[in-house]
């Protein structure tokens, strides 16, 4: 699978009103998402989502970039080297 990378994407959603937009973005990139776990962290009034992704760096960057443009959403990723 040349050109593809495996990785994890962490998302912190500080505004629950953005949940619909976040889910729409995740649906758009469903073809590179292998796994997803979401937790509402009520003590801090945030939601935390972790994704396992398998795609090209361009696809993963497009996903994280789309999420990162939303005010109130923080995104970090870690990918395999090659």
Secondary structure, 3 states (H helix, E strand, C coil): CCCEEEEEEEEEECCHHHHHHHHHHHHHCHHHEEEEEEEEECCCCEEEEEEEEEEEHHHHHHHHHHHHCCCCEEEEEEECCC
